[in-house]
Amino acid sequence: MKKIKLITAVLVFFAAFNLTSCDNEPIDPAIDLNNGGNTGGGGTSSGDYWPAALNNQWVFNLNGVQQDPLKMVSINAINGNTYYTFNHQTGTGGTGTATSATLRLRKTNGDYYIKVEDIVTPAQAGMPGSTTTGSETILLKDYLAVGGTWTSSYNQTTTYTDPSFPVITLNFVIEASIMEKNISLTVNGAVYTDVIKVKYVQNVTSFGQTSSSINYYWFSKNVGPIKITNEFGTDTYNQELVSYILN
């Protein structure tokens, strides 16, 4: 199940990887930022819980170890929607092989979507290269009251460059809920107000077996994510905001 853990980590741990520069153009010329670039869905937003602008950045620690900045490096038009793209994500999988992914954020009427592009892993350590299909899920609905819920599901496939390796298909079912709203939370000595706490449960099924991870997110109004906790089996990871820059 280490492969499953890696894939969920790409979504959960924004700063848990070594970050490198992104080759995208800073702003796609097809985007009209005056109208937000996104239409449909959502409700009446209660505020901005993840400010999006070119060069906004957040620095987290992961279990006490400070990570490199998570930075918005480009604004892109994809299928008629506007996405804020973070600096390229790279990391190490359970087999010790390096992997990479592109992470994007879009917001529509209080719905906050995280889009993970296809994850490409080169051939290393005796394993063939592979491509894992990406996904897009709603991470936050800021207009819901405490107890409000939403669900989503998608299939994810991993295809190897060596055809003798079978295609692996994972089925994700996500159950999310608003646990708290308008609370205060102290993170690394800083007090954040107007905080929303989200519980995000991922159930992943493959070869007839299901594993689950429980993720908690705290978002502060006009700041963004300030704390993230992931529980996977006996492992617990904590990310806490150290500093941020908004433009």
C-alpha positions in Angstrom: 0.0 0.0 0.0 3.0 2.3 -0.1 2.1 3.4 -3.6 -1.3 4.5 -2.4 0.3 6.4 0.5 2.5 8.3 -1.9 -0.3 9.4 -4.2 -2.4 10.7 -1.3 0.6 12.5 0.0 0.8 14.5 -3.2 -2.6 16.0 -2.4 -2.2 16.2 1.4 1.3 17.5 2.0 1.8 20.6 -0.1 5.3 21.3 1.2 6.5 17.8 1.9 8.5 17.7 -1.3 11.6 19.4 -2.6 10.3 22.3 -4.7 11.8 23.4 -8.0 11.0 26.1 -10.5 8.1 25.8 -12.9 8.4 26.4 -16.6 4.9 27.7 -17.1 4.3 31.3 -18.4 3.4 33.5 -15.4 -0.1 34.4 -16.7 -1.9 32.7 -19.5 -3.0 35.4 -22.0 -6.4 33.7 -22.4 -7.3 34.6 -18.8 -9.4 37.7 -17.9 -8.6 38.1 -14.2 -11.2 40.8 -13.9 -14.0 38.3 -14.0 -12.3 35.6 -11.9 -12.1 33.1 -14.8 -14.4 30.5 -13.3 -18.1 29.9 -13.6 -20.8 27.6 -12.2 -21.1 25.6 -9.0 -20.5 26.6 -5.4 -22.6 28.8 -3.2 -22.3 32.2 -1.6 -18.7 32.4 -0.4 -18.2 33.5 3.2 -14.7 35.0 2.5 -11.4 34.2 0.9 -9.8 31.2 2.7 -7.0 30.7 0.2 -5.8 34.0 -1.4 -4.7 33.4 -4.9 -2.3 35.7 -6.7 1.0 35.4 -8.6 3.9 34.9 -6.2 1.8 34.3 -3.1 3.7 31.8 -1.0 3.4 29.8 2.2 6.2 28.2 4.3 5.3 25.2 6.4 7.2 22.9 8.7 6.6 19.1 8.5 6.8 17.4 11.9 9.0 20.3 13.0 11.3 20.5 9.9 10.9 23.6 7.9 10.1 23.0 4.2 10.8 25.1 1.1 8.1 27.7 0.1 4.9 26.6 -1.6 4.6 29.4 -4.2 2.0 30.3 -6.9 4.2 30.6 -10.0 1.7 30.9 -12.8 -1.9 31.4 -13.7 -3.3 29.1 -16.4 -6.5 28.7 -18.4 -7.6 25.0 -18.5 -10.9 23.9 -20.0 -12.4 27.4 -19.5 -11.3 27.7 -15.8 -8.6 29.7 -14.1 -6.0 27.8 -12.1 -3.2 29.1 -9.9 -0.3 26.7 -10.4 2.2 26.0 -7.6 6.0 25.5 -8.1 6.7 22.0 -9.4 6.4 19.2 -6.8 9.0 16.3 -6.6 9.3 13.6 -4.0 10.3 10.0 -3.2 8.0 7.1 -3.3 7.8 4.0 -1.2 10.3 2.1 -3.5 12.8 5.0 -3.3 12.1 6.3 -6.8 11.7 10.0 -7.5 8.3 11.2 -8.7 6.9 14.6 -9.8 3.6 16.3 -10.0 2.0 19.6 -10.8 -0.5 21.0 -8.3 -3.1 23.7 -9.1 -5.8 25.6 -7.2 -9.0 27.1 -8.5 -11.9 28.7 -6.7 -15.5 29.0 -7.7 -18.1 30.6 -5.5 -16.7 29.3 -2.2 -15.6 25.9 -3.7 -11.8 25.3 -3.5 -10.5 22.7 -6.0 -7.1 21.0 -5.9 -6.1 19.7 -9.3 -3.2 17.2 -9.4 -1.8 16.6 -13.0 -0.5 13.2 -14.1 2.2 12.0 -11.8 5.3 10.8 -13.8 7.9 8.5 -12.2 11.0 7.7 -14.2 12.6 4.3 -14.3 14.8 3.9 -11.2 16.0 1.3 -8.7 15.1 -1.6 -10.9 11.5 -0.4 -11.5 10.2 0.7 -14.9 8.9 4.2 -15.4 5.2 4.9 -14.8 2.5 7.5 -15.3 -0.4 7.9 -12.8 -3.4 9.7 -13.9 -4.3 13.0 -12.1 -7.4 14.1 -10.3 -9.4 17.1 -9.2 -11.3 17.3 -5.9 -13.0 19.9 -3.7 -10.9 20.6 -0.6 -13.1 23.2 1.0 -16.7 24.6 0.7 -16.4 27.8 2.8 -20.1 28.6 2.8 -21.3 25.4 4.5 -22.3 25.4 8.1 -20.7 23.2 10.7 -21.7 19.6 9.9 -22.1 20.3 6.2 -20.7 17.5 4.0 -19.7 16.7 0.5 -18.4 13.6 -1.3 -16.5 12.8 -4.5 -15.0 9.9 -6.2 -12.7 9.1 -9.1 -10.6 6.3 -10.5 -6.8 6.6 -10.9 -4.7 4.3 -13.1 -0.9 3.7 -13.1 0.6 2.5 -16.4 4.2 1.3 -16.6 6.6 1.7 -19.5 7.3 -2.1 -19.2 4.2 -3.8 -20.7 4.8 -6.9 -18.6 3.7 -4.8 -15.5 -0.1 -4.8 -15.1 -2.0 -1.5 -15.1 -3.0 -0.7 -11.5 -6.4 1.0 -10.9 -7.3 2.7 -7.7 -10.8 3.8 -6.7 -11.0 6.9 -4.5 -14.1 7.8 -2.4 -13.7 11.0 -0.5 -16.0 12.1 2.4 -15.4 15.6 3.6 -17.1 17.7 6.3 -16.9 21.1 8.1 -16.0 20.4 11.7 -15.6 23.9 13.0 -16.0 27.5 11.8 -15.1 31.0 13.1 -12.6 29.6 15.6 -9.2 30.9 16.6 -6.1 28.7 16.4 -2.5 29.3 17.5 0.1 27.9 15.1 3.8 28.4 15.8 3.0 31.2 18.2 0.8 33.2 15.8 -3.0 33.5 16.5 -5.2 33.1 13.5 -8.9 34.0 13.5 -11.9 33.2 11.3 -10.6 29.6 10.9 -12.5 26.7 9.3 -11.6 23.1 10.2 -12.2 20.5 7.5 -12.2 16.7 7.9 -11.2 14.9 4.7 -11.4 11.1 4.6 -9.9 9.2 1.6 -10.9 5.6 1.1 -8.8 3.9 -1.5 -9.7 0.5 -3.0 -7.4 -1.7 -5.1 -7.4 -5.4 -5.7 -10.4 -5.8 -3.4 -8.7 -4.2 -0.4 -9.5 -0.7 1.0 -7.2 1.6 3.0 -8.2 4.9 4.5 -6.4 8.1 5.5 -7.9 10.9 7.6 -6.8 14.4 6.9 -7.6 17.6 8.8 -7.2 21.1 7.3 -7.4 24.4 9.0 -8.0 27.4 6.8 -7.8 31.0 8.1 -9.7 33.8 6.3 -7.4 36.0 4.2 -4.4 33.8 5.0 -5.0 30.3 3.6 -4.1 26.9 5.0 -2.4 27.2 8.4 -2.3 23.6 9.6 -2.6 20.1 8.0 -2.7 16.8 9.9 -2.6 13.4 8.1 -3.3 10.1 9.8 -2.5 7.0 7.7 -2.4 3.8 9.7 0.0 4.2 12.6 1.7 7.3 10.9 0.8 10.9 11.7 2.2 13.9 9.9 1.7 17.5 11.0 2.3 20.5 8.8 2.1 24.0 10.4 2.4 27.4 8.8 5.7 29.2 9.6 5.3 32.3 7.4 3.5 33.6 4.3 3.6 36.3 1.7 0.5 37.6 -0.1 0.5 40.0 -3.1 
